[in-house]
Amino acid sequence: MSKKESWVKELKKITRLFKSIVADRVATQIKQETNMIYKESYLALWIKLTS
């Protein structure tokens, strides 16, 4: 594997990990949010992150 391929592979791994962490935090925020406008916004973000 070339240096570039390993770098790209590592970047994809970090990106998946970052999305997972953010999605977990957004899910927690959705559960705690009482304002429906914010809840819908967080839900839209969560869907984008997990799809």
mmCIF entry with sequence, helices, sheets and N, C-alpha, C, O atoms, coordinates in Angstrom:
data_MODEL
# 
_entry.id   MODEL 
# 
_entity.id                         1 
_entity.type                       polymer 
_entity.pdbx_number_of_molecules   1 
# 
_entity_poly.entity_id                      1 
_entity_poly.type                           'polypeptide(L)' 
_entity_poly.nstd_linkage                   no 
_entity_poly.nstd_monomer                   no 
_entity_poly.pdbx_seq_one_letter_code       MSKKESWVKELKKITRLFKSIVADRVATQIKQETNMIYKESYLALWIKLTS 
_entity_poly.pdbx_seq_one_letter_code_can   MSKKESWVKELKKITRLFKSIVADRVATQIKQETNMIYKESYLALWIKLTS 
_entity_poly.pdbx_strand_id                 A 
# 
loop_
_entity_poly_seq.entity_id 
_entity_poly_seq.num 
_entity_poly_seq.mon_id 
_entity_poly_seq.hetero 
1 1  MET n 
1 2  SER n 
1 3  LYS n 
1 4  LYS n 
1 5  GLU n 
1 6  SER n 
1 7  TRP n 
1 8  VAL n 
1 9  LYS n 
1 10 GLU n 
1 11 LEU n 
1 12 LYS n 
1 13 LYS n 
1 14 ILE n 
1 15 THR n 
1 16 ARG n 
1 17 LEU n 
1 18 PHE n 
1 19 LYS n 
1 20 SER n 
1 21 ILE n 
1 22 VAL n 
1 23 ALA n 
1 24 ASP n 
1 25 ARG n 
1 26 VAL n 
1 27 ALA n 
1 28 THR n 
1 29 GLN n 
1 30 ILE n 
1 31 LYS n 
1 32 GLN n 
1 33 GLU n 
1 34 THR n 
1 35 ASN n 
1 36 MET n 
1 37 ILE n 
1 38 TYR n 
1 39 LYS n 
1 40 GLU n 
1 41 SER n 
1 42 TYR n 
1 43 LEU n 
1 44 ALA n 
1 45 LEU n 
1 46 TRP n 
1 47 ILE n 
1 48 LYS n 
1 49 LEU n 
1 50 THR n 
1 51 SER n 
# 
_struct_asym.id          A 
_struct_asym.entity_id   1 
# 
loop_
_struct_conf.conf_type_id 
_struct_conf.id 
_struct_conf.pdbx_PDB_helix_id 
_struct_conf.beg_label_comp_id 
_struct_conf.beg_label_asym_id 
_struct_conf.beg_label_seq_id 
_struct_conf.pdbx_beg_PDB_ins_code 
_struct_conf.end_label_comp_id 
_struct_conf.end_label_asym_id 
_struct_conf.end_label_seq_id 
_struct_conf.pdbx_end_PDB_ins_code 
_struct_conf.beg_auth_comp_id 
_struct_conf.beg_auth_asym_id 
_struct_conf.beg_auth_seq_id 
_struct_conf.end_auth_comp_id 
_struct_conf.end_auth_asym_id 
_struct_conf.end_auth_seq_id 
_struct_conf.pdbx_PDB_helix_class 
_struct_conf.details 
_struct_conf.pdbx_PDB_helix_length 
HELX_P HELX_P1 AA1 LYS A 3  ? GLN A 32 ? LYS A 3  GLN A 32 1 ? 30 
HELX_P HELX_P2 AA2 MET A 36 ? THR A 50 ? MET A 36 THR A 50 1 ? 15 
# 
_struct_conf_type.id          HELX_P 
_struct_conf_type.criteria    ? 
_struct_conf_type.reference   ? 
# 
loop_
_atom_site.group_PDB 
_atom_site.id 
_atom_site.type_symbol 
_atom_site.label_atom_id 
_atom_site.label_alt_id 
_atom_site.label_comp_id 
_atom_site.label_asym_id 
_atom_site.label_entity_id 
_atom_site.label_seq_id 
_atom_site.pdbx_PDB_ins_code 
_atom_site.Cartn_x 
_atom_site.Cartn_y 
_atom_site.Cartn_z 
_atom_site.occupancy 
_atom_site.B_iso_or_equiv 
_atom_site.pdbx_formal_charge 
_atom_site.auth_seq_id 
_atom_site.auth_comp_id 
_atom_site.auth_asym_id 
_atom_site.auth_atom_id 
_atom_site.pdbx_PDB_model_num 
ATOM 1   N N  . MET A 1 1  ? 0.845   -1.174 0.000  1.00 0.00 ? 1  MET A N  1 
ATOM 2   C CA . MET A 1 1  ? 0.000   0.000  0.000  1.00 0.00 ? 1  MET A CA 1 
ATOM 3   C C  . MET A 1 1  ? 0.896   1.245  0.000  1.00 0.00 ? 1  MET A C  1 
ATOM 4   O O  . MET A 1 1  ? 1.850   1.352  0.771  1.00 0.00 ? 1  MET A O  1 
ATOM 5   N N  . SER A 1 2  ? 0.566   2.148  -0.863 1.00 0.00 ? 2  SER A N  1 
ATOM 6   C CA . SER A 1 2  ? 1.378   3.358  -0.946 1.00 0.00 ? 2  SER A CA 1 
ATOM 7   C C  . SER A 1 2  ? 1.075   4.286  0.234  1.00 0.00 ? 2  SER A C  1 
ATOM 8   O O  . SER A 1 2  ? 0.104   4.098  0.967  1.00 0.00 ? 2  SER A O  1 
ATOM 9   N N  . LYS A 1 3  ? 1.923   5.273  0.389  1.00 0.00 ? 3  LYS A N  1 
ATOM 10  C CA . LYS A 1 3  ? 1.760   6.232  1.474  1.00 0.00 ? 3  LYS A CA 1 
ATOM 11  C C  . LYS A 1 3  ? 0.428   6.977  1.334  1.00 0.00 ? 3  LYS A C  1 
ATOM 12  O O  . LYS A 1 3  ? -0.273  7.217  2.317  1.00 0.00 ? 3  LYS A O  1 
ATOM 13  N N  . LYS A 1 4  ? 0.095   7.337  0.087  1.00 0.00 ? 4  LYS A N  1 
ATOM 14  C CA . LYS A 1 4  ? -1.152  8.070  -0.152 1.00 0.00 ? 4  LYS A CA 1 
ATOM 15  C C  . LYS A 1 4  ? -2.368  7.203  0.194  1.00 0.00 ? 4  LYS A C  1 
ATOM 16  O O  . LYS A 1 4  ? -3.316  7.690  0.810  1.00 0.00 ? 4  LYS A O  1 
ATOM 17  N N  . GLU A 1 5  ? -2.349  5.948  -0.188 1.00 0.00 ? 5  GLU A N  1 
ATOM 18  C CA . GLU A 1 5  ? -3.470  5.052  0.097  1.00 0.00 ? 5  GLU A CA 1 
ATOM 19  C C  . GLU A 1 5  ? -3.660  4.861  1.595  1.00 0.00 ? 5  GLU A C  1 
ATOM 20  O O  . GLU A 1 5  ? -4.790  4.847  2.083  1.00 0.00 ? 5  GLU A O  1 
ATOM 21  N N  . SER A 1 6  ? -2.566  4.714  2.321  1.00 0.00 ? 6  SER A N  1 
ATOM 22  C CA . SER A 1 6  ? -2.684  4.523  3.767  1.00 0.00 ? 6  SER A CA 1 
ATOM 23  C C  . SER A 1 6  ? -3.194  5.798  4.432  1.00 0.00 ? 6  SER A C  1 
ATOM 24  O O  . SER A 1 6  ? -3.954  5.729  5.398  1.00 0.00 ? 6  SER A O  1 
ATOM 25  N N  . TRP A 1 7  ? -2.784  6.957  3.926  1.00 0.00 ? 7  TRP A N  1 
ATOM 26  C CA . TRP A 1 7  ? -3.244  8.237  4.458  1.00 0.00 ? 7  TRP A CA 1 
ATOM 27  C C  . TRP A 1 7  ? -4.748  8.387  4.239  1.00 0.00 ? 7  TRP A C  1 
ATOM 28  O O  . TRP A 1 7  ? -5.471  8.796  5.148  1.00 0.00 ? 7  TRP A O  1 
ATOM 29  N N  . VAL A 1 8  ? -5.220  8.059  3.039  1.00 0.00 ? 8  VAL A N  1 
ATOM 30  C CA . VAL A 1 8  ? -6.646  8.150  2.721  1.00 0.00 ? 8  VAL A CA 1 
ATOM 31  C C  . VAL A 1 8  ? -7.443  7.175  3.583  1.00 0.00 ? 8  VAL A C  1 
ATOM 32  O O  . VAL A 1 8  ? -8.508  7.523  4.092  1.00 0.00 ? 8  VAL A O  1 
ATOM 33  N N  . LYS A 1 9  ? -6.936  5.970  3.745  1.00 0.00 ? 9  LYS A N  1 
ATOM 34  C CA . LYS A 1 9  ? -7.610  4.972  4.577  1.00 0.00 ? 9  LYS A CA 1 
ATOM 35  C C  . LYS A 1 9  ? -7.724  5.456  6.021  1.00 0.00 ? 9  LYS A C  1 
ATOM 36  O O  . LYS A 1 9  ? -8.774  5.308  6.647  1.00 0.00 ? 9  LYS A O  1 
ATOM 37  N N  . GLU A 1 10 ? -6.656  6.027  6.544  1.00 0.00 ? 10 GLU A N  1 
ATOM 38  C CA . GLU A 1 10 ? -6.650  6.550  7.913  1.00 0.00 ? 10 GLU A CA 1 
ATOM 39  C C  . GLU A 1 10 ? -7.617  7.725  8.049  1.00 0.00 ? 10 GLU A C  1 
ATOM 40  O O  . GLU A 1 10 ? -8.317  7.832  9.056  1.00 0.00 ? 10 GLU A O  1 
ATOM 41  N N  . LEU A 1 11 ? -7.665  8.595  7.063  1.00 0.00 ? 11 LEU A N  1 
ATOM 42  C CA . LEU A 1 11 ? -8.582  9.733  7.088  1.00 0.00 ? 11 LEU A CA 1 
ATOM 43  C C  . LEU A 1 11 ? -10.032 9.263  7.087  1.00 0.00 ? 11 LEU A C  1 
ATOM 44  O O  . LEU A 1 11 ? -10.860 9.821  7.807  1.00 0.00 ? 11 LEU A O  1 
ATOM 45  N N  . LYS A 1 12 ? -10.348 8.251  6.295  1.00 0.00 ? 12 LYS A N  1 
ATOM 46  C CA . LYS A 1 12 ? -11.712 7.704  6.272  1.00 0.00 ? 12 LYS A CA 1 
ATOM 47  C C  . LYS A 1 12 ? -12.074 7.104  7.626  1.00 0.00 ? 12 LYS A C  1 
ATOM 48  O O  . LYS A 1 12 ? -13.208 7.247  8.084  1.00 0.00 ? 12 LYS A O  1 
ATOM 49  N N  . LYS A 1 13 ? -11.130 6.441  8.261  1.00 0.00 ? 13 LYS A N  1 
ATOM 50  C CA . LYS A 1 13 ? -11.356 5.843  9.577  1.00 0.00 ? 13 LYS A CA 1 
ATOM 51  C C  . LYS A 1 13 ? -11.637 6.930  10.613 1.00 0.00 ? 13 LYS A C  1 
ATOM 52  O O  . LYS A 1 13 ? -12.555 6.795  11.422 1.00 0.00 ? 13 LYS A O  1 
ATOM 53  N N  . ILE A 1 14 ? -10.860 7.991  10.590 1.00 0.00 ? 14 ILE A N  1 
ATOM 54  C CA . ILE A 1 14 ? -11.047 9.100  11.525 1.00 0.00 ? 14 ILE A CA 1 
ATOM 55  C C  . ILE A 1 14 ? -12.389 9.792  11.270 1.00 0.00 ? 14 ILE A C  1 
ATOM 56  O O  . ILE A 1 14 ? -13.077 10.182 12.213 1.00 0.00 ? 14 ILE A O  1 
ATOM 57  N N  . THR A 1 15 ? -12.756 9.941  10.012 1.00 0.00 ? 15 THR A N  1 
ATOM 58  C CA . THR A 1 15 ? -14.028 10.568 9.661  1.00 0.00 ? 15 THR A CA 1 
ATOM 59  C C  . THR A 1 15 ? -15.203 9.754  10.186 1.00 0.00 ? 15 THR A C  1 
ATOM 60  O O  . THR A 1 15 ? -16.148 10.317 10.739 1.00 0.00 ? 15 THR A O  1 
ATOM 61  N N  . ARG A 1 16 ? -15.153 8.430  10.018 1.00 0.00 ? 16 ARG A N  1 
ATOM 62  C CA . ARG A 1 16 ? -16.224 7.571  10.551 1.00 0.00 ? 16 ARG A CA 1 
ATOM 63  C C  . ARG A 1 16 ? -16.317 7.680  12.065 1.00 0.00 ? 16 ARG A C  1 
ATOM 64  O O  . ARG A 1 16 ? -17.415 7.746  12.617 1.00 0.00 ? 16 ARG A O  1 
ATOM 65  N N  . LEU A 1 17 ? -15.182 7.699  12.734 1.00 0.00 ? 17 LEU A N  1 
ATOM 66  C CA . LEU A 1 17 ? -15.154 7.811  14.188 1.00 0.00 ? 17 LEU A CA 1 
ATOM 67  C C  . LEU A 1 17 ? -15.739 9.152  14.637 1.00 0.00 ? 17 LEU A C  1 
ATOM 68  O O  . LEU A 1 17 ? -16.533 9.205  15.576 1.00 0.00 ? 17 LEU A O  1 
ATOM 69  N N  . PHE A 1 18 ? -15.347 10.219 13.970 1.00 0.00 ? 18 PHE A N  1 
ATOM 70  C CA . PHE A 1 18 ? -15.856 11.553 14.293 1.00 0.00 ? 18 PHE A CA 1 
ATOM 71  C C  . PHE A 1 18 ? -17.376 11.614 14.108 1.00 0.00 ? 18 PHE A C  1 
ATOM 72  O O  . PHE A 1 18 ? -18.086 12.134 14.969 1.00 0.00 ? 18 PHE A O  1 
ATOM 73  N N  . LYS A 1 19 ? -17.872 11.088 12.991 1.00 0.00 ? 19 LYS A N  1 
ATOM 74  C CA . LYS A 1 19 ? -19.311 11.085 12.738 1.00 0.00 ? 19 LYS A CA 1 
ATOM 75  C C  . LYS A 1 19 ? -20.050 10.294 13.813 1.00 0.00 ? 19 LYS A C  1 
ATOM 76  O O  . LYS A 1 19 ? -21.129 10.691 14.253 1.00 0.00 ? 19 LYS A O  1 
ATOM 77  N N  . SER A 1 20 ? -19.476 9.199  14.223 1.00 0.00 ? 20 SER A N  1 
ATOM 78  C CA . SER A 1 20 ? -20.090 8.369  15.257 1.00 0.00 ? 20 SER A CA 1 
ATOM 79  C C  . SER A 1 20 ? -20.191 9.115  16.584 1.00 0.00 ? 20 SER A C  1 
ATOM 80  O O  . SER A 1 20 ? -21.228 9.075  17.245 1.00 0.00 ? 20 SER A O  1 
ATOM 81  N N  . ILE A 1 21 ? -19.124 9.788  16.968 1.00 0.00 ? 21 ILE A N  1 
ATOM 82  C CA . ILE A 1 21 ? -19.110 10.545 18.217 1.00 0.00 ? 21 ILE A CA 1 
ATOM 83  C C  . ILE A 1 21 ? -20.133 11.678 18.170 1.00 0.00 ? 21 ILE A C  1 
ATOM 84  O O  . ILE A 1 21 ? -20.895 11.871 19.118 1.00 0.00 ? 21 ILE A O  1 
ATOM 85  N N  . VAL A 1 22 ? -20.148 12.419 17.076 1.00 0.00 ? 22 VAL A N  1 
ATOM 86  C CA . VAL A 1 22 ? -21.084 13.537 16.943 1.00 0.00 ? 22 VAL A CA 1 
ATOM 87  C C  . VAL A 1 22 ? -22.522 13.020 16.919 1.00 0.00 ? 22 VAL A C  1 
ATOM 88  O O  . VAL A 1 22 ? -23.400 13.611 17.547 1.00 0.00 ? 22 VAL A O  1 
ATOM 89  N N  . ALA A 1 23 ? -22.769 11.924 16.202 1.00 0.00 ? 23 ALA A N  1 
ATOM 90  C CA . ALA A 1 23 ? -24.122 11.359 16.141 1.00 0.00 ? 23 ALA A CA 1 
ATOM 91  C C  . ALA A 1 23 ? -24.601 10.938 17.526 1.00 0.00 ? 23 ALA A C  1 
ATOM 92  O O  . ALA A 1 23 ? -25.768 11.136 17.862 1.00 0.00 ? 23 ALA A O  1 
ATOM 93  N N  . ASP A 1 24 ? -23.720 10.366 18.324 1.00 0.00 ? 24 ASP A N  1 
ATOM 94  C CA . ASP A 1 24 ? -24.088 9.980  19.696 1.00 0.00 ? 24 ASP A CA 1 
ATOM 95  C C  . ASP A 1 24 ? -24.454 11.205 20.540 1.00 0.00 ? 24 ASP A C  1 
ATOM 96  O O  . ASP A 1 24 ? -25.421 11.178 21.302 1.00 0.00 ? 24 ASP A O  1 
ATOM 97  N N  . ARG A 1 25 ? -23.683 12.257 20.399 1.00 0.00 ? 25 ARG A N  1 
ATOM 98  C CA . ARG A 1 25 ? -23.962 13.481 21.168 1.00 0.00 ? 25 ARG A CA 1 
ATOM 99  C C  . ARG A 1 25 ? -25.257 14.143 20.700 1.00 0.00 ? 25 ARG A C  1 
ATOM 100 O O  . ARG A 1 25 ? -26.026 14.657 21.513 1.00 0.00 ? 25 ARG A O  1 
ATOM 101 N N  . VAL A 1 26 ? -25.491 14.130 19.409 1.00 0.00 ? 26 VAL A N  1 
ATOM 102 C CA . VAL A 1 26 ? -26.737 14.704 18.877 1.00 0.00 ? 26 VAL A CA 1 
ATOM 103 C C  . VAL A 1 26 ? -27.933 13.885 19.354 1.00 0.00 ? 26 VAL A C  1 
ATOM 104 O O  . VAL A 1 26 ? -28.972 14.451 19.693 1.00 0.00 ? 26 VAL A O  1 
ATOM 105 N N  . ALA A 1 27 ? -27.798 12.570 19.382 1.00 0.00 ? 27 ALA A N  1 
ATOM 106 C CA . ALA A 1 27 ? -28.881 11.711 19.866 1.00 0.00 ? 27 ALA A CA 1 
ATOM 107 C C  . ALA A 1 27 ? -29.211 12.032 21.322 1.00 0.00 ? 27 ALA A C  1 
ATOM 108 O O  . ALA A 1 27 ? -30.382 12.071 21.699 1.00 0.00 ? 27 ALA A O  1 
ATOM 109 N N  . THR A 1 28 ? -28.199 12.257 22.127 1.00 0.00 ? 28 THR A N  1 
ATOM 110 C CA . THR A 1 28 ? -28.420 12.640 23.520 1.00 0.00 ? 28 THR A CA 1 
ATOM 111 C C  . THR A 1 28 ? -29.137 13.985 23.597 1.00 0.00 ? 28 THR A C  1 
ATOM 112 O O  . THR A 1 28 ? -30.045 14.167 24.408 1.00 0.00 ? 28 THR A O  1 
ATOM 113 N N  . GLN A 1 29 ? -28.729 14.911 22.761 1.00 0.00 ? 29 GLN A N  1 
ATOM 114 C CA . GLN A 1 29 ? -29.346 16.232 22.744 1.00 0.00 ? 29 GLN A CA 1 
ATOM 115 C C  . GLN A 1 29 ? -30.818 16.145 22.333 1.00 0.00 ? 29 GLN A C  1 
ATOM 116 O O  . GLN A 1 29 ? -31.661 16.855 22.881 1.00 0.00 ? 29 GLN A O  1 
ATOM 117 N N  . ILE A 1 30 ? -31.122 15.278 21.371 1.00 0.00 ? 30 ILE A N  1 
ATOM 118 C CA . ILE A 1 30 ? -32.507 15.088 20.922 1.00 0.00 ? 30 ILE A CA 1 
ATOM 119 C C  . ILE A 1 30 ? -33.369 14.621 22.099 1.00 0.00 ? 30 ILE A C  1 
ATOM 120 O O  . ILE A 1 30 ? -34.485 15.105 22.291 1.00 0.00 ? 30 ILE A O  1 
ATOM 121 N N  . LYS A 1 31 ? -32.845 13.686 22.876 1.00 0.00 ? 31 LYS A N  1 
ATOM 122 C CA . LYS A 1 31 ? -33.599 13.150 24.012 1.00 0.00 ? 31 LYS A CA 1 
ATOM 123 C C  . LYS A 1 31 ? -33.848 14.212 25.082 1.00 0.00 ? 31 LYS A C  1 
ATOM 124 O O  . LYS A 1 31 ? -34.888 14.200 25.740 1.00 0.00 ? 31 LYS A O  1 
ATOM 125 N N  . GLN A 1 32 ? -32.899 15.125 25.254 1.00 0.00 ? 32 GLN A N  1 
ATOM 126 C CA . GLN A 1 32 ? -33.001 16.115 26.322 1.00 0.00 ? 32 GLN A CA 1 
ATOM 127 C C  . GLN A 1 32 ? -33.715 17.393 25.904 1.00 0.00 ? 32 GLN A C  1 
ATOM 128 O O  . GLN A 1 32 ? -34.191 18.134 26.764 1.00 0.00 ? 32 GLN A O  1 
ATOM 129 N N  . GLU A 1 33 ? -33.800 17.667 24.625 1.00 0.00 ? 33 GLU A N  1 
ATOM 130 C CA . GLU A 1 33 ? -34.357 18.927 24.126 1.00 0.00 ? 33 GLU A CA 1 
ATOM 131 C C  . GLU A 1 33 ? -35.865 18.991 24.328 1.00 0.00 ? 33 GLU A C  1 
ATOM 132 O O  . GLU A 1 33 ? -36.579 18.026 24.055 1.00 0.00 ? 33 GLU A O  1 
ATOM 133 N N  . THR A 1 34 ? -36.341 20.129 24.805 1.00 0.00 ? 34 THR A N  1 
ATOM 134 C CA . THR A 1 34 ? -37.777 20.313 24.997 1.00 0.00 ? 34 THR A CA 1 
ATOM 135 C C  . THR A 1 34 ? -38.382 21.201 23.911 1.00 0.00 ? 34 THR A C  1 
ATOM 136 O O  . THR A 1 34 ? -39.583 21.121 23.652 1.00 0.00 ? 34 THR A O  1 
ATOM 137 N N  . ASN A 1 35 ? -37.583 22.035 23.280 1.00 0.00 ? 35 ASN A N  1 
ATOM 138 C CA . ASN A 1 35 ? -38.065 22.905 22.213 1.00 0.00 ? 35 ASN A CA 1 
ATOM 139 C C  . ASN A 1 35 ? -38.148 22.097 20.917 1.00 0.00 ? 35 ASN A C  1 
ATOM 140 O O  . ASN A 1 35 ? -37.135 21.598 20.429 1.00 0.00 ? 35 ASN A O  1 
ATOM 141 N N  . MET A 1 36 ? -39.347 21.971 20.364 1.00 0.00 ? 36 MET A N  1 
ATOM 142 C CA . MET A 1 36 ? -39.557 21.125 19.179 1.00 0.00 ? 36 MET A CA 1 
ATOM 143 C C  . MET A 1 36 ? -38.796 21.624 17.949 1.00 0.00 ? 36 MET A C  1 
ATOM 144 O O  . MET A 1 36 ? -38.375 20.822 17.115 1.00 0.00 ? 36 MET A O  1 
ATOM 145 N N  . ILE A 1 37 ? -38.619 22.929 17.833 1.00 0.00 ? 37 ILE A N  1 
ATOM 146 C CA . ILE A 1 37 ? -37.871 23.468 16.682 1.00 0.00 ? 37 ILE A CA 1 
ATOM 147 C C  . ILE A 1 37 ? -36.435 22.964 16.716 1.00 0.00 ? 37 ILE A C  1 
ATOM 148 O O  . ILE A 1 37 ? -35.909 22.492 15.708 1.00 0.00 ? 37 ILE A O  1 
ATOM 149 N N  . TYR A 1 38 ? -35.803 23.069 17.887 1.00 0.00 ? 38 TYR A N  1 
ATOM 150 C CA . TYR A 1 38 ? -34.431 22.581 18.022 1.00 0.00 ? 38 TYR A CA 1 
ATOM 151 C C  . TYR A 1 38 ? -34.371 21.066 17.872 1.00 0.00 ? 38 TYR A C  1 
ATOM 152 O O  . TYR A 1 38 ? -33.449 20.530 17.257 1.00 0.00 ? 38 TYR A O  1 
ATOM 153 N N  . LYS A 1 39 ? -35.353 20.388 18.432 1.00 0.00 ? 39 LYS A N  1 
ATOM 154 C CA . LYS A 1 39 ? -35.394 18.928 18.361 1.00 0.00 ? 39 LYS A CA 1 
ATOM 155 C C  . LYS A 1 39 ? -35.432 18.469 16.901 1.00 0.00 ? 39 LYS A C  1 
ATOM 156 O O  . LYS A 1 39 ? -34.728 17.531 16.527 1.00 0.00 ? 39 LYS A O  1 
ATOM 157 N N  . GLU A 1 40 ? -36.249 19.127 16.077 1.00 0.00 ? 40 GLU A N  1 
ATOM 158 C CA . GLU A 1 40 ? -36.330 18.782 14.655 1.00 0.00 ? 40 GLU A CA 1 
ATOM 159 C C  . GLU A 1 40 ? -35.008 19.058 13.948 1.00 0.00 ? 40 GLU A C  1 
ATOM 160 O O  . GLU A 1 40 ? -34.589 18.283 13.087 1.00 0.00 ? 40 GLU A O  1 
ATOM 161 N N  . SER A 1 41 ? -34.355 20.148 14.305 1.00 0.00 ? 41 SER A N  1 
ATOM 162 C CA . SER A 1 41 ? -33.049 20.471 13.703 1.00 0.00 ? 41 SER A CA 1 
ATOM 163 C C  . SER A 1 41 ? -31.997 19.422 14.060 1.00 0.00 ? 41 SER A C  1 
ATOM 164 O O  . SER A 1 41 ? -31.234 18.970 13.205 1.00 0.00 ? 41 SER A O  1 
ATOM 165 N N  . TYR A 1 42 ? -31.972 19.047 15.333 1.00 0.00 ? 42 TYR A N  1 
ATOM 166 C CA . TYR A 1 42 ? -31.027 18.014 15.761 1.00 0.00 ? 42 TYR A CA 1 
ATOM 167 C C  . TYR A 1 42 ? -31.328 16.678 15.081 1.00 0.00 ? 42 TYR A C  1 
ATOM 168 O O  . TYR A 1 42 ? -30.418 15.939 14.707 1.00 0.00 ? 42 TYR A O  1 
ATOM 169 N N  . LEU A 1 43 ? -32.603 16.388 14.931 1.00 0.00 ? 43 LEU A N  1 
ATOM 170 C CA . LEU A 1 43 ? -32.985 15.143 14.278 1.00 0.00 ? 43 LEU A CA 1 
ATOM 171 C C  . LEU A 1 43 ? -32.544 15.125 12.812 1.00 0.00 ? 43 LEU A C  1 
ATOM 172 O O  . LEU A 1 43 ? -32.073 14.101 12.317 1.00 0.00 ? 43 LEU A O  1 
ATOM 173 N N  . ALA A 1 44 ? -32.696 16.248 12.125 1.00 0.00 ? 44 ALA A N  1 
ATOM 174 C CA . ALA A 1 44 ? -32.251 16.347 10.727 1.00 0.00 ? 44 ALA A CA 1 
ATOM 175 C C  . ALA A 1 44 ? -30.734 16.146 10.642 1.00 0.00 ? 44 ALA A C  1 
ATOM 176 O O  . ALA A 1 44 ? -30.244 15.457 9.747  1.00 0.00 ? 44 ALA A O  1 
ATOM 177 N N  . LEU A 1 45 ? -29.999 16.747 11.570 1.00 0.00 ? 45 LEU A N  1 
ATOM 178 C CA . LEU A 1 45 ? -28.541 16.573 11.599 1.00 0.00 ? 45 LEU A CA 1 
ATOM 179 C C  . LEU A 1 45 ? -28.179 15.124 11.872 1.00 0.00 ? 45 LEU A C  1 
ATOM 180 O O  . LEU A 1 45 ? -27.293 14.572 11.220 1.00 0.00 ? 45 LEU A O  1 
ATOM 181 N N  . TRP A 1 46 ? -28.859 14.503 12.833 1.00 0.00 ? 46 TRP A N  1 
ATOM 182 C CA . TRP A 1 46 ? -28.591 13.107 13.168 1.00 0.00 ? 46 TRP A CA 1 
ATOM 183 C C  . TRP A 1 46 ? -28.820 12.200 11.968 1.00 0.00 ? 46 TRP A C  1 
ATOM 184 O O  . TRP A 1 46 ? -28.032 11.290 11.713 1.00 0.00 ? 46 TRP A O  1 
ATOM 185 N N  . ILE A 1 47 ? -29.901 12.447 11.228 1.00 0.00 ? 47 ILE A N  1 
ATOM 186 C CA . ILE A 1 47 ? -30.197 11.635 10.033 1.00 0.00 ? 47 ILE A CA 1 
ATOM 187 C C  . ILE A 1 47 ? -29.081 11.786 9.012  1.00 0.00 ? 47 ILE A C  1 
ATOM 188 O O  . ILE A 1 47 ? -28.659 10.794 8.417  1.00 0.00 ? 47 ILE A O  1 
ATOM 189 N N  . LYS A 1 48 ? -28.591 13.002 8.796  1.00 0.00 ? 48 LYS A N  1 
ATOM 190 C CA . LYS A 1 48 ? -27.499 13.215 7.840  1.00 0.00 ? 48 LYS A CA 1 
ATOM 191 C C  . LYS A 1 48 ? -26.226 12.487 8.278  1.00 0.00 ? 48 LYS A C  1 
ATOM 192 O O  . LYS A 1 48 ? -25.509 11.921 7.454  1.00 0.00 ? 48 LYS A O  1 
ATOM 193 N N  . LEU A 1 49 ? -25.962 12.511 9.566  1.00 0.00 ? 49 LEU A N  1 
ATOM 194 C CA . LEU A 1 49 ? -24.747 11.874 10.071 1.00 0.00 ? 49 LEU A CA 1 
ATOM 195 C C  . LEU A 1 49 ? -24.810 10.348 10.006 1.00 0.00 ? 49 LEU A C  1 
ATOM 196 O O  . LEU A 1 49 ? -23.788 9.692  9.804  1.00 0.00 ? 49 LEU A O  1 
ATOM 197 N N  . THR A 1 50 ? -25.988 9.792  10.176 1.00 0.00 ? 50 THR A N  1 
ATOM 198 C CA . THR A 1 50 ? -26.098 8.342  10.263 1.00 0.00 ? 50 THR A CA 1 
ATOM 199 C C  . THR A 1 50 ? -26.499 7.677  8.954  1.00 0.00 ? 50 THR A C  1 
ATOM 200 O O  . THR A 1 50 ? -26.531 6.449  8.871  1.00 0.00 ? 50 THR A O  1 
ATOM 201 N N  . SER A 1 51 ? -26.802 8.461  7.940  1.00 0.00 ? 51 SER A N  1 
ATOM 202 C CA . SER A 1 51 ? -27.194 7.844  6.664  1.00 0.00 ? 51 SER A CA 1 
ATOM 203 C C  . SER A 1 51 ? -26.025 7.661  5.732  1.00 0.00 ? 51 SER A C  1 
ATOM 204 O O  . SER A 1 51 ? -26.192 7.156  4.622  1.00 0.00 ? 51 SER A O  1 
# 
